[in-house]
């Protein structure tokens, strides 16, 4: 038999045996840790790419070059695509 200690609680048996014995907040914390463990090491190239993209978008938003599209035009385009779709 395997002994697990999760959120300070000793639990006997397999990982599936304790899923509902924990409080909601503890299950949420455990789920977040398990999901984070799947990510592996951070991708430094991706982090640098996101930083550059955020800076590019911020500069574009601060400039007068791109004023965007008025909401009325966006709304009409969405309504048109819904009618077609």
HUDAQUI-V510358 format. One record per residue. OMEGA is omega as a letter, one per 40 degrees, with the letter a starting at -180 (* if undefined). D_FIRST is the distance of its C-alpha to the first C-alpha in whole Angstrom. Layout:
((OMEGA;D_FIRST) (OMEGA;D_FIRST))
//
This chain:
((a;0) (i;4) (i;7) (i;10) (a;13) (i;16) (i;19) (a;19) (i;16) (a;12) (i;10) (i;7) (a;6) (a;8) (a;11) (a;13) (a;12) (a;14) (a;17) (i;19) (a;18) (i;20) (a;23) (a;25) (i;26) (i;23) (i;22) (i;25) (i;25) (i;21) (i;23) (i;26) (i;23) (i;22) (i;25) (a;27) (i;24) (a;25) (a;29) (a;29) (i;32) (i;35) (a;37) (i;40) (i;43) (i;42) (i;42) (i;46) (i;47) (i;46) (i;47) (i;51) (i;50) (i;50) (i;53) (a;55) (i;54) (i;55) (i;59) (i;59) (a;59) (a;61) (i;64) (a;67) (a;66) (a;64) (i;64) (a;62) (i;63) (a;64) (a;62) (i;64) (i;64) (a;60) (a;60) (i;63) (i;61) (i;58) (i;60) (a;62) (i;58) (i;57) (a;60) (a;60) (*;56))
//
